[in-house]
Amino acid sequence: MATLFRQFSPPPAAMTSQINHSPTPSFFPIQTTHSKPSRKLINHRINTSKFGNFLELTPERKPELLDFDLSWVNPSDRCRFDVVVIGTGPAGLRLAEQVSSHGIKVCCVDTSPLSEWPNNYGVWVDEFESIGLEDCLDKTWAMTSVYINDHKTKYLDRSYGRLSRNKLKLKMMENCVKNGVKFHKAKVWEVNHQEFESSIICDDGKEFKASLVVDASGFTSSFIEYNKHRNHGYQIAHGILAEVESHPYDLDKMVLMDWRDTHLGNEPELRANNKKLPTFLYAMPFDSNLIFLEETSLVSRPVLSYVEIKRRMVARLRYLGIRVKRVIEDEKCLIPMGGPLPTMPQNLMAIGGTSGLVHPSTGYQVARTLALAPAVASAIAECLGSTRMVRGRPLHRKVWNELWPMERKSSREFYSFGMETLLKLDLNGTRNFFNAFFDLDPYYWHGFLSSRLSFGELVCLSLSLFVRASNYSRFDIVTKCPMPLVKMMGNLALEAI
């Protein structure tokens, strides 16, 4: 979900979503004026959307360049670093910040290092508190809600937050500059490896050499190697940050999932398709007239049609009586989920989406990546910061093992098993699954969504879920889970060899 079960052959970069508790957060370009409105503005206001249909409205805000003084690579300098990071998204900047804090020479290469991140990120507040980044949340909700159907709603006592993407990026860039990180604006065309050194060649002809190159450029990267077929599931979503006349959601609760389908009552074709491949609404209400709305397919294979997603969202908003006056931003989200991990070890290191860190069952990634980066940075510093300079194969093995130790690989296989199971559920099966899932002890559902349960704890979660499930759900589990279970056990056996 731009969103919950988020935050992309290869598909476009992932997105996630969520905003500040002030009625009109400063992040949004809502301006007031006392001058007489122009005819152009009057016409814009007249031509707002038809009731419940937002598709003809053009998003008003586009990403801009941040006003920050980066330390650029000097063209006359010798371009030799300890570590080169490709990409300045959350994963790349976080790793560069953490590695450079150990005194390691780092360079970040990106096509536009000062661009705002285009996607929104929503996170559980406790996850950001645990890594000391809660000051980068610009809006929080004390509770979340899950609409199972028209007659059942669950209220979850776990705070959710919207990440201030500009605040986090500026904070990490400031730390990078303080630690001596250099930046270069270019696209990486080629990555080459020798026994103890790697190099990148950019589209401007510049070549950088380093003991370690890290790919943090996202899902579209073609540099990381895989030795298995990349059989991803896909999460697809369309979201808008909108000014509306009104909406029906509580302002103190973030809507994690709304699985209701009554809005499709007059759309028999859409309703039939939704019963087979369900979508839900993810919503962040900021005030009575400002809300983020996102229609989301949790996971599908092949990917659900983007046109279908938008048609369902139009029908939902119309039924809910949500009239969109302005579309401030929109999001088009496609996230590959599950699939094999990269070949390990390999000469090129990865972090973020291209490294397999996206939660296979939910699409979450950003908080987990930010939390793991310090440990990965410490492993790099242990090799490159020592007097003996461990490089080459031992360095690559050390860093990859820090990112993906056996226990974490085993847990990921279980999360992938969860994804394969969700792929087989229709709307009723999905509703019943989440009805039982959010009845679990909070330790389990918190841990599952945050990727912090051990393999043994995940087995306990599954047994508890089966006990709490309805007879319908148990039948679903018994009839639809055997093949995914066999696949998981086979993969675990191969990893153990």
Salt bridges, closest charged atoms under 4 A:
GLU60 OE2 - HIS44 NE2 3.32
GLU60 OE1 - ARG326 NH2 2.55
GLU97 OE1 - ARG94 NH1 3.34
GLU116 OE2 - ARG61 NH2 2.94
ASP126 OD2 - ARG158 NE 2.81
ASP126 OD1 - ARG452 NH1 3.52
ASP135 OD2 - LYS171 NZ 3.16
ASP138 OD2 - ARG162 NH1 2.35
GLU197 OE2 - ARG80 NE 3.02
ASP204 OD2 - HIS184 NE2 2.74
GLU243 OE2 - LYS325 NZ 3.72
GLU243 OE1 - ARG326 NH1 2.82
ASP250 OD2 - LYS253 NZ 3.53
ASP252 OD1 - LYS253 NZ 3.30
ASP258 OD2 - ARG260 NH2 2.73
ASP258 OD1 - ARG316 NH1 3.91
ASP261 OD2 - ARG271 NE 3.41
ASP261 OD2 - LYS275 NZ 3.66
ASP261 OD1 - ARG431 NH2 3.15
GLU294 OE1 - ARG6 NH2 2.33
GLU295 OE1 - ARG316 NE 2.82
GLU308 OE2 - ARG312 NH2 3.08
GLU329 OE2 - ARG61 NH1 3.28
GLU329 OE2 - ARG165 NH2 2.75
ASP330 OD2 - LYS332 NZ 2.88
GLU382 OE2 - LYS398 NZ 3.20
GLU420 OE1 - ARG301 NH2 2.74
GLU420 OE2 - LYS487 NZ 3.60
ASP439 OD1 - LYS154 NZ 2.87
ASP476 OD1 - LYS480 NZ 3.05
GLU495 OE1 - LYS409 NZ 3.71
